[in-house]
Amino acid sequence: MSDMYRELLIKKEPGISDRLLKAGLILATVLAAAAVLFTPWAILILTALCFVDYFKFPSFHMEFEYLYVNGELDVDKIMAKTTRKRAASYDMKNMEMLALWDSHPMDSYRNNQRTKVVDFSSGRAGAPVYAMVYDGEKGTEVVLFEPDEIILDDICRIAPQKVHIGK
């Protein structure tokens, strides 16, 4: 058995809600700064908004790093290229199924309100997003991610009966 090691960095594209929230925070901060000229109480609002901006803005610049080693997938969140946090770890032995998210095998999971969906994809339109149904300690969850061909080939080698991607 050969050892498999692969790192993959995926930049998350900000969605429309992220863009609106960022614009709203900037606008509110500018208005609060202008209000400081007219009333001293606005300094409290400005301070609170600056505090929120400081902690929220790094989440608008997020990347996911996939680290795939011998059938185990570790996902790290990297915020603003400064803060790294382990988001999740998955062992392919506990994987129930892997398929494209918009494919027929995923219909029952896509339309189920009780299924927990964890999104580690870029959010880019047209990007091939794969869904892994995973049975772990937290119960069954659907993990959305964008592996490359090398990772997909190794997952197919480990669990060919669980992979539904047309190979």
C-alpha positions in Angstrom: 0.0 0.0 0.0 1.4 3.4 -1.0 1.2 6.5 1.1 -1.0 9.3 -0.2 -0.5 12.9 0.8 -2.3 15.9 -0.8 -2.9 19.5 0.2 -5.4 21.6 -1.6 -6.3 25.3 -1.0 -9.7 26.6 -1.9 -10.6 30.3 -1.7 -14.2 30.9 -0.6 -16.0 33.5 -2.7 -18.1 35.8 -0.6 -21.8 35.4 -1.2 -24.3 38.2 -1.8 -25.3 38.1 1.9 -21.6 38.6 2.9 -21.2 41.5 0.5 -24.4 43.2 1.8 -23.3 42.7 5.4 -19.8 44.1 4.8 -21.3 47.1 3.0 -23.8 47.6 5.8 -21.1 47.5 8.5 -18.9 50.0 6.6 -21.8 52.3 6.0 -23.0 52.1 9.7 -19.4 52.8 10.9 -19.0 55.8 8.6 -22.4 57.2 9.7 -21.5 56.6 13.4 -18.2 58.4 12.8 -20.0 61.4 11.3 -22.5 61.4 14.1 -19.7 61.8 16.7 -19.4 65.4 15.4 -23.0 66.2 16.5 -23.5 64.1 19.7 -21.0 62.6 22.2 -23.2 59.5 22.7 -22.4 58.4 19.2 -18.9 57.5 20.3 -20.3 54.4 22.1 -22.0 53.3 19.0 -18.9 53.9 17.0 -16.8 51.9 19.5 -19.2 49.0 19.3 -19.2 49.0 15.5 -15.4 49.1 15.4 -15.3 46.2 17.7 -17.8 44.2 15.5 -15.8 45.2 12.4 -12.6 44.0 13.9 -13.9 40.5 14.6 -16.3 40.1 11.6 -14.1 41.4 8.7 -11.6 38.5 8.7 -14.5 36.0 8.1 -15.2 37.7 4.8 -11.7 36.5 3.5 -11.9 32.8 4.0 -10.0 29.9 2.5 -10.3 26.2 3.1 -7.3 23.9 3.1 -7.9 20.2 2.5 -5.3 17.9 3.8 -5.8 14.4 2.5 -3.5 11.7 4.0 -4.1 8.0 3.5 -7.9 8.1 3.5 -8.3 10.8 6.1 -9.5 14.3 5.1 -8.7 17.2 7.4 -10.3 20.6 6.7 -8.8 23.8 8.0 -10.4 27.3 7.9 -8.0 30.1 7.1 -9.4 33.5 7.8 -7.7 36.6 6.3 -4.6 34.6 5.7 -3.6 34.9 9.4 -5.8 32.7 11.5 -6.0 28.9 11.0 -8.5 26.7 12.7 -9.2 23.0 12.3 -12.8 22.8 11.0 -13.3 19.0 10.8 -11.6 15.6 10.2 -13.1 12.8 8.3 -12.0 9.2 7.9 -13.1 7.6 4.6 -13.9 4.4 6.5 -17.0 6.1 7.9 -18.1 7.6 4.6 -21.4 6.3 3.4 -21.4 7.8 -0.1 -19.6 10.4 -2.3 -21.2 12.0 -5.4 -21.6 15.3 -7.1 -23.9 17.5 -5.0 -26.3 18.2 -7.9 -26.5 14.5 -8.9 -29.4 12.1 -8.6 -27.9 10.1 -5.7 -28.0 13.2 -3.5 -31.6 14.1 -4.1 -32.8 12.7 -0.8 -30.1 14.6 1.2 -30.6 17.9 -0.7 -34.3 18.0 0.0 -34.1 16.8 3.6 -34.5 19.5 6.2 -33.1 17.4 9.0 -29.8 16.6 7.3 -26.9 18.7 8.6 -25.0 20.2 5.6 -21.4 21.4 6.2 -20.1 23.6 3.3 -16.4 23.7 2.7 -16.7 24.6 -1.0 -15.6 27.8 -2.8 -19.1 29.0 -3.7 -18.1 29.7 -7.2 -20.7 29.2 -9.9 -19.8 26.2 -12.1 -17.3 24.7 -9.7 -17.7 20.9 -9.3 -19.0 20.5 -5.7 -18.9 16.9 -4.3 -21.0 15.8 -1.4 -19.8 13.2 1.1 -22.4 11.6 3.3 -20.5 10.9 6.5 -21.6 9.0 9.6 -19.5 10.3 12.5 -19.7 11.1 16.1 -22.1 14.0 15.5 -24.5 11.8 13.5 -25.0 11.8 9.7 -23.9 14.9 7.9 -23.4 15.9 4.3 -20.0 17.5 3.7 -19.6 19.7 0.6 -16.1 20.1 -0.8 -14.1 20.5 -4.0 -11.5 17.7 -4.2 -9.1 17.4 -7.2 -8.7 14.3 -9.4 -5.9 12.9 -7.3 -8.0 12.9 -4.1 -11.0 11.5 -6.0 -8.9 8.7 -7.5 -7.7 7.7 -4.1 -11.2 7.8 -2.5 -12.3 5.6 -5.4 -9.5 3.2 -4.7 -10.3 3.0 -1.0 -14.1 2.7 -1.3 -15.2 2.1 -4.9 -18.7 0.8 -4.0 -19.4 4.1 -2.1 -18.4 6.5 -4.8 -20.9 7.6 -7.5 -19.1 10.0 -9.8 -19.2 8.1 -13.1 -15.8 6.6 -13.0 
